[in-house]
Amino acid sequence: MSLDVNNQLSLLSDLLSEQSEDCCGSVSECQQIKRLVQSMMANNSIESQELLQLLPEIYNYGRQGEIAQNLNEHINTNQSNLQNWVNAIEYQ
């Protein structure tokens, strides 16, 4: 079953906010973040210009988290970004 863009945004928001709140995450979560962003960008399903500009940053965050030596440190370093991205997703 494929997710529509609203489901994808909701899932992406949940993943990012959980990592922000818990200050930890998993490599599989980072991979899921990348897959969600790739899918939304490939389908041209996002209309918000602000969100379109943020998607590459979110993708890069997932990619860097996937290969990070210390994932928790990567998450902590991106706290302000995570909160900005969640806000942009929720208010798009």
N, CA, C and O atoms as a MOPAC input file, in Angstrom:
PM7 MOZYME 1SCF
protein

 N      0.84800 1    -1.18000 1     0.00000 1
 C      0.00000 1     0.00000 1     0.00000 1
 C      0.88900 1     1.23800 1     0.00000 1
 O      1.77700 1     1.36900 1     0.84200 1
 N      0.65300 1     2.13200 1    -0.93000 1
 C      1.43900 1     3.35800 1    -0.96300 1
 C      0.73200 1     4.45200 1    -0.16300 1
 O     -0.49300 1     4.47300 1    -0.04500 1
 N      1.52600 1     5.33700 1     0.36900 1
 C      1.00400 1     6.42400 1     1.18300 1
 C      0.78900 1     7.64900 1     0.31500 1
 O      1.58900 1     7.92900 1    -0.57800 1
 N     -0.29900 1     8.38900 1     0.57400 1
 C     -0.46000 1     9.64700 1    -0.13800 1
 C      0.42500 1    10.69600 1     0.53100 1
 O      1.01400 1    10.43600 1     1.58000 1
 N      0.51900 1    11.86300 1    -0.06400 1
 C      1.44400 1    12.88100 1     0.41400 1
 C      1.13800 1    13.30100 1     1.85800 1
 O      2.05900 1    13.58700 1     2.62300 1
 N     -0.12500 1    13.34000 1     2.23100 1
 C     -0.46100 1    13.72400 1     3.60400 1
 C      0.02500 1    12.67900 1     4.60700 1
 O      0.51700 1    13.02200 1     5.68100 1
 N     -0.11600 1    11.40400 1     4.25000 1
 C      0.40200 1    10.33200 1     5.10900 1
 C      1.92200 1    10.40400 1     5.19700 1
 O      2.49900 1    10.22900 1     6.27000 1
 N      2.55900 1    10.66100 1     4.06800 1
 C      4.01800 1    10.76100 1     4.04800 1
 C      4.50000 1    11.91600 1     4.92700 1
 O      5.45100 1    11.76900 1     5.69500 1
 N      3.83700 1    13.06000 1     4.80800 1
 C      4.22200 1    14.21800 1     5.61600 1
 C      4.00000 1    13.95100 1     7.09900 1
 O      4.81000 1    14.34600 1     7.93700 1
 N      2.91200 1    13.28700 1     7.41200 1
 C      2.62400 1    12.95700 1     8.80200 1
 C      3.68100 1    12.01700 1     9.37100 1
 O      4.15500 1    12.21600 1    10.49000 1
 N      4.04800 1    11.00300 1     8.60700 1
 C      5.07200 1    10.05600 1     9.04100 1
 C      6.42800 1    10.75500 1     9.18400 1
 O      7.14600 1    10.52800 1    10.15700 1
 N      6.77100 1    11.60000 1     8.21700 1
 C      8.02200 1    12.33700 1     8.27700 1
 C      8.05900 1    13.23500 1     9.51300 1
 O      9.06800 1    13.28900 1    10.21600 1
 N      6.97500 1    13.92600 1     9.77000 1
 C      6.87900 1    14.78600 1    10.94400 1
 C      7.04500 1    13.97600 1    12.22900 1
 O      7.75300 1    14.39700 1    13.14400 1
 N      6.39900 1    12.82900 1    12.29700 1
 C      6.51200 1    11.96000 1    13.48000 1
 C      7.95800 1    11.51300 1    13.70000 1
 O      8.46100 1    11.56400 1    14.82300 1
 N      8.62100 1    11.07600 1    12.63600 1
 C     10.01000 1    10.61700 1    12.75800 1
 C     10.92500 1    11.73500 1    13.23500 1
 O     11.73900 1    11.54200 1    14.13900 1
 N     10.78700 1    12.90600 1    12.62100 1
 C     11.64800 1    14.03600 1    12.98400 1
 C     11.37300 1    14.52200 1    14.39800 1
 O     12.30700 1    14.82200 1    15.14200 1
 N     10.10100 1    14.60300 1    14.77700 1
 C      9.79100 1    15.09600 1    16.12400 1
 C     10.20100 1    14.09400 1    17.19500 1
 O     10.63700 1    14.49700 1    18.27300 1
 N     10.07300 1    12.80300 1    16.92500 1
 C     10.53100 1    11.79500 1    17.89000 1
 C     12.03500 1    11.87800 1    18.09200 1
 O     12.51900 1    11.80600 1    19.22100 1
 N     12.77000 1    12.02900 1    17.00400 1
 C     14.22300 1    12.14800 1    17.15100 1
 C     14.57500 1    13.41700 1    17.91900 1
 O     15.49200 1    13.41700 1    18.74000 1
 N     13.85600 1    14.48100 1    17.65400 1
 C     14.11100 1    15.73700 1    18.34800 1
 C     13.80800 1    15.61800 1    19.83800 1
 O     14.60300 1    16.05100 1    20.67200 1
 N     12.67700 1    15.04000 1    20.16800 1
 C     12.25000 1    14.93100 1    21.56500 1
 C     13.09300 1    13.93300 1    22.34600 1
 O     13.43900 1    14.17800 1    23.50200 1
 N     13.42400 1    12.80200 1    21.71400 1
 C     14.15800 1    11.74400 1    22.41600 1
 C     15.67000 1    11.93900 1    22.35000 1
 O     16.41400 1    11.28900 1    23.08500 1
 N     16.12700 1    12.83500 1    21.46700 1
 C     17.56600 1    13.06100 1    21.23700 1
 C     18.28700 1    11.77100 1    20.86900 1
 O     19.47700 1    11.61700 1    21.14500 1
 N     17.57100 1    10.85700 1    20.25300 1
 C     18.18400 1     9.62400 1    19.76100 1
 C     17.32400 1     9.08600 1    18.62000 1
 O     16.19100 1     9.51800 1    18.40900 1
 N     17.89500 1     8.13900 1    17.90100 1
 C     17.18300 1     7.54600 1    16.78000 1
 C     17.94200 1     6.33500 1    16.28600 1
 O     18.90700 1     5.89400 1    16.91000 1
 N     17.50000 1     5.80200 1    15.16600 1
 C     18.13100 1     4.61700 1    14.60200 1
 C     18.48700 1     4.86700 1    13.13900 1
 O     17.95600 1     5.77100 1    12.49400 1
 N     19.39500 1     4.04500 1    12.64200 1
 C     19.78200 1     4.13400 1    11.23800 1
 C     18.56900 1     3.87100 1    10.35300 1
 O     18.40700 1     4.52200 1     9.32000 1
 N     17.71800 1     2.92800 1    10.74300 1
 C     16.53600 1     2.61800 1     9.92600 1
 C     15.58200 1     3.80900 1     9.86200 1
 O     14.91700 1     4.00900 1     8.84500 1
 N     15.50500 1     4.60800 1    10.93600 1
 C     14.68200 1     5.82200 1    10.88900 1
 C     15.26200 1     6.82200 1     9.89500 1
 O     14.52500 1     7.46100 1     9.14400 1
 N     16.57700 1     6.95300 1     9.89600 1
 C     17.22800 1     7.86200 1     8.94800 1
 C     16.99400 1     7.40200 1     7.51000 1
 O     16.77000 1     8.22300 1     6.62000 1
 N     17.04600 1     6.10100 1     7.28800 1
 C     16.77300 1     5.55500 1     5.95700 1
 C     15.32700 1     5.81800 1     5.55300 1
 O     15.05100 1     6.12800 1     4.39500 1
 N     14.41200 1     5.69600 1     6.49700 1
 C     12.99500 1     5.95600 1     6.21700 1
 C     12.78400 1     7.43500 1     5.88100 1
 O     12.00800 1     7.76200 1     4.98300 1
 N     13.46500 1     8.32000 1     6.59400 1
 C     13.38200 1     9.76000 1     6.30400 1
 C     13.82700 1    10.01100 1     4.87100 1
 O     13.16200 1    10.73500 1     4.13000 1
 N     14.94500 1     9.42000 1     4.47900 1
 C     15.44200 1     9.57700 1     3.10700 1
 C     14.42400 1     9.07300 1     2.08800 1
 O     14.15000 1     9.74800 1     1.09600 1
 N     13.86700 1     7.89400 1     2.33100 1
 C     12.90700 1     7.31200 1     1.37800 1
 C     11.65400 1     8.18200 1     1.23800 1
 O     11.15200 1     8.38200 1     0.13200 1
 N     11.16000 1     8.69100 1     2.35200 1
 C      9.96800 1     9.54800 1     2.30500 1
 C     10.23200 1    10.80700 1     1.48800 1
 O      9.42700 1    11.18500 1     0.63600 1
 N     11.36200 1    11.44900 1     1.75400 1
 C     11.69400 1    12.68200 1     1.03200 1
 C     11.89900 1    12.39200 1    -0.44900 1
 O     11.41600 1    13.14100 1    -1.29800 1
 N     12.60500 1    11.31700 1    -0.76800 1
 C     12.82200 1    10.94500 1    -2.17800 1
 C     11.49400 1    10.75400 1    -2.89500 1
 O     11.30500 1    11.23200 1    -4.01300 1
 N     10.58900 1    10.05900 1    -2.24500 1
 C      9.28800 1     9.78300 1    -2.85400 1
 C      8.51400 1    11.07300 1    -3.10500 1
 O      7.93900 1    11.25600 1    -4.17800 1
 N      8.50000 1    11.95500 1    -2.12900 1
 C      7.75400 1    13.20900 1    -2.29500 1
 C      8.37500 1    14.08500 1    -3.37600 1
 O      7.65800 1    14.73100 1    -4.14000 1
 N      9.70200 1    14.11100 1    -3.44400 1
 C     10.35600 1    14.92500 1    -4.47000 1
 C     10.14800 1    14.31400 1    -5.85600 1
 O      9.95400 1    15.04400 1    -6.82800 1
 N     10.18600 1    13.00200 1    -5.95600 1
 C     10.01800 1    12.33300 1    -7.25100 1
 C      8.59700 1    12.49800 1    -7.79100 1
 O      8.39300 1    12.58900 1    -9.00200 1
 N      7.62500 1    12.53400 1    -6.89100 1
 C      6.22800 1    12.63100 1    -7.30900 1
 C      5.75000 1    14.06600 1    -7.46400 1
 O      4.59600 1    14.29600 1    -7.82900 1
 N      6.61500 1    15.03300 1    -7.19300 1
 C      6.22700 1    16.44800 1    -7.26100 1
 C      4.91400 1    16.69700 1    -6.53100 1
 O      4.03800 1    17.40500 1    -7.02700 1
 N      4.79200 1    16.10000 1    -5.33800 1
 C      3.52200 1    16.15700 1    -4.62400 1
 C      3.45000 1    17.26900 1    -3.58600 1
 O      2.42300 1    17.42400 1    -2.92600 1
 N      4.51100 1    18.04000 1    -3.43000 1
 C      4.53700 1    19.10900 1    -2.44800 1
 C      4.29800 1    20.43800 1    -3.14800 1
 O      4.96900 1    20.76200 1    -4.12700 1
 N      3.34600 1    21.19900 1    -2.64500 1
 C      3.01900 1    22.48900 1    -3.24600 1
 C      3.66900 1    23.65200 1    -2.51500 1
 O      3.92200 1    24.69800 1    -3.11300 1
 N      3.94000 1    23.47800 1    -1.22500 1
 C      4.52600 1    24.54900 1    -0.41900 1
 C      5.96200 1    24.81700 1    -0.85800 1
 O      6.81000 1    23.92500 1    -0.82300 1
 N      6.22400 1    26.06700 1    -1.27500 1
 C      7.57700 1    26.42500 1    -1.70900 1
 C      8.56900 1    26.32200 1    -0.56500 1
 O      9.70500 1    25.89300 1    -0.76500 1
 N      8.15300 1    26.71200 1     0.63400 1
 C      9.03900 1    26.62000 1     1.79100 1
 C      9.45400 1    25.16900 1     2.03000 1
 O     10.62900 1    24.87200 1     2.24300 1
 N      8.47000 1    24.27700 1     1.99200 1
 C      8.75400 1    22.86400 1     2.22400 1
 C      9.60900 1    22.27700 1     1.09900 1
 O     10.48600 1    21.45100 1     1.35200 1
 N      9.36000 1    22.69400 1    -0.12400 1
 C     10.17200 1    22.22400 1    -1.25000 1
 C     11.64200 1    22.59000 1    -1.06100 1
 O     12.53200 1    21.82300 1    -1.42900 1
 N     11.88900 1    23.76000 1    -0.49000 1
 C     13.26500 1    24.19000 1    -0.25000 1
 C     13.89500 1    23.41300 1     0.89700 1
 O     15.11300 1    23.23700 1     0.92900 1
 N     13.07700 1    22.94400 1     1.84200 1
 C     13.59300 1    22.23100 1     3.00000 1
 C     13.82900 1    20.74400 1     2.74000 1
 O     14.66200 1    20.12600 1     3.40300 1
 N     13.10900 1    20.16900 1     1.78600 1
 C     13.22800 1    18.72300 1     1.55200 1
 C     14.65900 1    18.25400 1     1.28700 1
 O     15.06100 1    17.22500 1     1.83100 1
 N     15.45100 1    18.97300 1     0.46800 1
 C     16.84000 1    18.51800 1     0.28900 1
 C     17.63900 1    18.53700 1     1.59700 1
 O     18.48300 1    17.66800 1     1.81600 1
 N     17.37800 1    19.51400 1     2.45900 1
 C     18.04700 1    19.56400 1     3.76000 1
 C     17.64900 1    18.36900 1     4.61500 1
 O     18.48900 1    17.76000 1     5.27800 1
 N     16.36500 1    18.04100 1     4.59600 1
 C     15.87800 1    16.90800 1     5.38800 1
 C     16.46900 1    15.60300 1     4.84800 1
 O     16.85900 1    14.72300 1     5.61500 1
 N     16.53100 1    15.49100 1     3.52900 1
 C     17.13100 1    14.30600 1     2.90900 1
 C     18.59000 1    14.17800 1     3.34400 1
 O     19.04200 1    13.09500 1     3.71600 1
 N     19.31500 1    15.28500 1     3.29300 1
 C     20.72400 1    15.28400 1     3.66600 1
 C     20.90200 1    14.90900 1     5.14100 1
 O     21.84800 1    14.20700 1     5.49900 1
 N     19.99300 1    15.37800 1     5.98100 1
 C     20.02000 1    15.01100 1     7.39800 1
 C     19.89100 1    13.48600 1     7.54600 1
 O     20.63600 1    12.86700 1     8.30600 1
 N     18.95100 1    12.89700 1     6.82300 1
 C     18.76900 1    11.44400 1     6.87500 1
 C     19.98800 1    10.70500 1     6.36100 1
 O     20.40000 1     9.70000 1     6.93900 1
 N     20.56800 1    11.20200 1     5.27000 1
 C     21.75000 1    10.57400 1     4.68300 1
 C     22.92600 1    10.64600 1     5.64400 1
 O     23.63500 1     9.65900 1     5.83800 1
 N     23.13400 1    11.81000 1     6.24500 1
 C     24.24400 1    11.96000 1     7.19300 1
 C     24.01900 1    11.11400 1     8.44000 1
 O     24.96900 1    10.56400 1     8.99800 1
 N     22.76700 1    11.00700 1     8.87800 1
 C     22.46400 1    10.18400 1    10.04400 1
 C     22.70700 1     8.71100 1     9.78700 1
 O     23.09700 1     7.96200 1    10.68200 1
 N     22.47300 1     8.31500 1     8.56100 1
 C     22.66200 1     6.91600 1     8.16300 1
 C     24.12700 1     6.48400 1     8.29100 1
 O     24.41300 1     5.32300 1     8.58300 1
 N     25.04100 1     7.41600 1     8.07200 1
 C     26.47400 1     7.08100 1     8.08900 1
 C     27.20400 1     7.67700 1     9.28900 1
 O     28.42100 1     7.53200 1     9.39900 1
 N     26.49300 1     8.33600 1    10.17600 1
 C     27.12900 1     9.01400 1    11.31500 1
 C     27.81500 1     8.01200 1    12.24800 1
 O     27.29000 1     6.93200 1    12.52100 1
 N     28.98100 1     8.39300 1    12.72200 1
 C     29.67800 1     7.58200 1    13.72100 1
 C     28.89200 1     7.57700 1    15.03000 1
 O     28.81800 1     6.56000 1    15.72100 1
 N     28.30500 1     8.73200 1    15.36000 1
 C     27.52800 1     8.86700 1    16.58700 1
 C     26.18600 1     9.50500 1    16.22100 1
 O     26.09000 1    10.72600 1    16.10100 1
 N     25.17300 1     8.69500 1    16.04900 1
 C     23.86900 1     9.17500 1    15.59100 1
 C     23.24000 1    10.13700 1    16.59600 1
 O     22.63900 1    11.13400 1    16.19600 1
 N     23.36600 1     9.85900 1    17.88300 1
 C     22.77000 1    10.74600 1    18.88700 1
 C     23.39500 1    12.13700 1    18.82700 1
 O     22.70100 1    13.14000 1    18.99000 1
 N     24.69100 1    12.19600 1    18.59600 1
 C     25.36400 1    13.49100 1    18.45800 1
 C     24.85800 1    14.21500 1    17.20600 1
 O     24.63200 1    15.42500 1    17.23600 1
 N     24.68300 1    13.48200 1    16.11800 1
 C     24.14500 1    14.05100 1    14.87700 1
 C     22.76500 1    14.65500 1    15.13800 1
 O     22.47000 1    15.75300 1    14.66600 1
 N     21.92900 1    13.95200 1    15.87900 1
 C     20.58100 1    14.44200 1    16.19600 1
 C     20.67200 1    15.68600 1    17.07000 1
 O     19.98600 1    16.67500 1    16.81100 1
 N     21.50500 1    15.64700 1    18.09300 1
 C     21.65800 1    16.80800 1    18.97600 1
 C     22.15400 1    18.02900 1    18.22300 1
 O     21.69600 1    19.14400 1    18.47500 1
 N     23.07500 1    17.83000 1    17.31000 1
 C     23.61700 1    18.92900 1    16.51100 1
 C     22.53500 1    19.57500 1    15.65100 1
 O     22.62200 1    20.76200 1    15.33700 1
 N     21.52600 1    18.81200 1    15.27200 1
 C     20.47200 1    19.29500 1    14.36500 1
 C     19.16200 1    19.63700 1    15.08100 1
 O     18.11800 1    19.73200 1    14.43500 1
 N     19.19800 1    19.82000 1    16.38500 1
 C     17.96800 1    20.08000 1    17.14700 1
 C     17.15200 1    21.23600 1    16.57100 1
 O     15.94800 1    21.09400 1    16.35900 1
 N     17.78900 1    22.37200 1    16.31800 1
 C     17.02300 1    23.52100 1    15.82100 1
 C     16.46900 1    23.23800 1    14.42800 1
 O     15.34800 1    23.63500 1    14.11100 1
 N     17.25800 1    22.54800 1    13.58900 1
 C     16.75900 1    22.17500 1    12.25700 1
 C     15.54900 1    21.25800 1    12.37500 1
 O     14.54600 1    21.45800 1    11.69000 1
 N     15.64100 1    20.25700 1    13.23600 1
 C     14.53100 1    19.30800 1    13.39900 1
 C     13.24600 1    20.04300 1    13.77200 1
 O     12.19100 1    19.77700 1    13.19800 1
 N     13.32800 1    20.94500 1    14.70900 1
 C     12.13100 1    21.67000 1    15.13600 1
 C     11.59600 1    22.57300 1    14.03500 1
 O     10.38300 1    22.68600 1    13.86000 1
 N     12.50200 1    23.22300 1    13.28500 1
 C     12.07000 1    24.05500 1    12.15600 1
 C     11.38000 1    23.22300 1    11.08500 1
 O     10.36100 1    23.63100 1    10.52800 1
 N     11.94500 1    22.05100 1    10.80000 1
 C     11.36000 1    21.19000 1     9.76300 1
 C      9.98300 1    20.68900 1    10.18200 1
 O      9.05300 1    20.67900 1     9.37700 1
 N      9.85200 1    20.27800 1    11.43100 1
 C      8.55000 1    19.79400 1    11.91600 1
 C      7.52600 1    20.92600 1    11.81800 1
 O      6.39800 1    20.69900 1    11.38000 1
 N      7.90200 1    22.12400 1    12.21600 1
 C      6.98400 1    23.26300 1    12.12800 1
 C      6.59000 1    23.53500 1    10.68800 1
 O      5.42000 1    23.78900 1    10.40300 1
 N      7.54800 1    23.48500 1     9.77900 1
 C      7.25400 1    23.74100 1     8.36300 1
 C      6.30500 1    22.68100 1     7.81000 1
 O      5.41600 1    23.00000 1     7.02100 1
 N      6.48200 1    21.43000 1     8.21200 1
 C      5.61100 1    20.34700 1     7.74100 1
 C      4.20700 1    20.52300 1     8.28900 1
 O      3.22900 1    20.38100 1     7.55500 1
 N      4.10400 1    20.82700 1     9.55400 1
 C      2.78800 1    20.93000 1    10.19300 1
 C      1.99400 1    22.14600 1     9.72400 1
 O      0.76300 1    22.13600 1     9.75000 1
 N      2.69500 1    23.18800 1     9.29800 1
 C      1.99500 1    24.41800 1     8.90400 1
 C      2.03500 1    24.67800 1     7.41300 1
 O      1.81000 1    25.80500 1     6.97200 1
 N      2.31900 1    23.65500 1     6.63500 1
 C      2.38800 1    23.84300 1     5.17700 1
 C      1.02400 1    23.86100 1     4.54800 1
 O      0.90700 1    24.01100 1     3.33200 1

